């Protein structure tokens, strides 16, 4: 699925520097095979919109403030860690759009239909969300990155806030109700 690319930096430490797209190589064939074996019942006409949340979130500081804006646009809050794998397969297999703080939950792109959309939110300093772009590209999905300044612009994983009004405008343009 993903293999380390040629090191482009000596002494690469993922906690001190951001992964870059060239740090990993993606196999379209392997990714498609894993996706179809994990979730053979992917919905052909997905309609679900999920706001991915985490109970231990320490990065996206205003999740609670974003939730009403997202719910008003058809997004359902989803805590993946609350569901077993079979349930996650079913939920993500119906997803048209997933949006949330960039992180491991976006690996669930493997369970989503082609043509679905992932919107990872992250601070401007991190390129963590670019890792998911390669995965999405292999699965004929699209990623739309939503970056905002972090509280501490020198920290890779600095906490951040997303402006609710701006997010609402962007979503209204991308996904009219």
C-alpha positions in Angstrom: 0.0 0.0 0.0 2.5 2.7 1.2 6.2 2.1 1.3 8.8 4.5 2.5 10.2 6.5 -0.4 13.9 7.4 -0.8 14.9 9.4 2.2 15.1 13.0 1.1 16.4 14.2 4.4 19.1 12.7 6.6 18.0 11.7 10.1 14.3 12.2 9.3 12.3 12.3 12.5 8.5 12.4 11.8 7.8 14.1 15.1 10.2 17.0 14.3 9.5 17.5 10.6 6.5 17.1 8.3 6.1 14.1 6.0 6.2 15.1 2.4 4.5 13.4 -0.6 7.9 12.1 -1.8 8.4 10.3 1.5 6.0 7.6 0.5 5.3 5.7 -2.7 1.7 4.6 -3.4 0.7 1.5 -5.4 -2.6 2.1 -7.1 -3.1 -1.7 -7.7 -2.3 -2.6 -4.1 -4.4 0.2 -2.7 -7.4 -0.8 -4.8 -7.0 -4.5 -3.9 -6.9 -3.7 -0.2 -9.8 -1.3 -0.4 -12.0 -3.8 -2.2 -11.1 -6.7 0.1 -11.7 -4.5 3.2 -15.1 -3.2 2.0 -16.6 -5.1 -0.9 -20.0 -3.4 -0.3 -19.1 0.2 -1.0 -22.1 2.2 -1.9 -22.4 3.2 -5.6 -24.3 6.4 -4.8 -22.9 7.6 -1.5 -24.9 10.3 0.3 -23.5 10.4 3.9 -21.5 13.4 5.1 -19.4 12.8 8.2 -17.6 15.2 10.6 -14.8 13.1 12.0 -14.4 13.8 15.7 -12.0 12.4 18.4 -12.7 12.2 22.0 -9.0 13.0 22.8 -8.6 15.8 20.3 -6.0 18.3 21.3 -5.3 19.9 17.9 -8.6 21.2 16.5 -9.5 23.5 19.3 -13.0 24.6 18.2 -14.6 21.3 17.2 -17.7 22.1 19.2 -18.0 25.5 17.5 -17.8 23.9 14.1 -20.4 21.1 14.7 -23.6 23.2 14.3 -22.3 24.7 11.1 -21.6 21.2 9.7 -24.8 19.6 11.0 -26.7 22.4 9.2 -25.0 21.3 6.0 -25.9 17.6 6.4 -22.8 16.4 8.2 -23.2 13.8 11.0 -20.7 13.8 13.8 -18.8 10.5 13.8 -16.4 9.2 16.4 -14.7 6.3 14.5 -13.2 4.9 17.8 -16.7 4.2 19.0 -17.4 1.7 16.3 -16.1 -1.8 15.5 -14.4 -2.4 12.2 -17.5 -3.9 10.5 -19.5 -0.8 11.4 -16.8 1.5 10.2 -16.7 -0.3 6.9 -20.5 0.2 6.5 -20.4 3.9 7.5 -17.4 4.9 5.4 -18.7 2.8 2.5 -21.7 5.2 2.4 -19.6 8.4 2.7 -19.8 11.1 0.1 -17.7 13.5 2.2 -15.7 13.2 5.3 -14.2 16.3 7.1 -12.2 16.5 10.3 -8.8 17.1 11.9 -6.1 15.5 9.8 -5.0 12.2 11.4 -5.3 8.5 11.4 -9.0 8.5 10.8 -8.4 9.5 7.2 -6.9 6.1 6.6 -10.6 5.1 6.3 -10.4 6.5 2.8 -9.6 2.9 2.0 -13.3 2.1 3.0 -14.8 5.0 0.9 -16.3 4.9 -2.6 -14.5 6.3 -5.6 -15.4 10.0 -6.3 -15.9 10.7 -2.6 -14.2 13.7 -1.0 -12.0 14.0 2.1 -11.4 17.4 3.7 -8.6 17.1 6.3 -8.3 20.2 8.5 -4.8 21.1 9.8 -2.5 24.0 10.7 -0.6 25.7 7.9 2.7 24.3 9.1 1.9 20.7 8.7 1.7 18.8 5.5 0.4 15.7 7.2 -2.8 15.9 5.1 -0.7 15.5 1.9 -0.1 11.8 2.9 -3.9 11.3 2.4 -3.8 12.9 -1.0 -1.7 10.1 -2.4 -4.0 7.5 -0.9 -7.1 9.3 -2.2 -5.6 9.6 -5.7 -5.1 5.9 -5.9 -8.7 5.4 -5.0 -10.1 8.0 -7.5 -11.2 10.2 -4.6 -10.5 13.9 -4.1 -9.0 15.7 -1.2 -9.5 19.3 -0.3 -7.1 20.6 2.3 -8.2 23.2 4.7 -5.2 24.9 6.3 -5.2 27.6 9.0 -2.5 29.2 11.1 -1.6 27.2 14.2 -1.4 28.8 17.6 2.4 28.3 17.5 3.6 28.6 13.9 6.9 26.9 14.7 5.3 23.6 15.9 4.4 20.9 13.4 1.4 19.7 15.4 0.4 23.1 16.9 -3.2 23.4 17.9 -5.4 25.5 15.6 -8.8 26.9 15.1 -10.9 26.8 11.9 -13.0 29.9 11.2 -16.6 28.6 11.2 -18.0 31.3 8.9 -15.3 30.7 6.3 -15.7 26.9 6.5 -19.5 27.4 6.0 -18.9 29.5 2.9 -16.5 27.0 1.4 -18.8 24.1 2.0 -21.8 25.9 0.5 -19.8 26.5 -2.6 -18.4 22.9 -2.8 -21.6 21.0 -1.7 -24.8 23.0 -2.2 -27.7 21.5 -0.3 
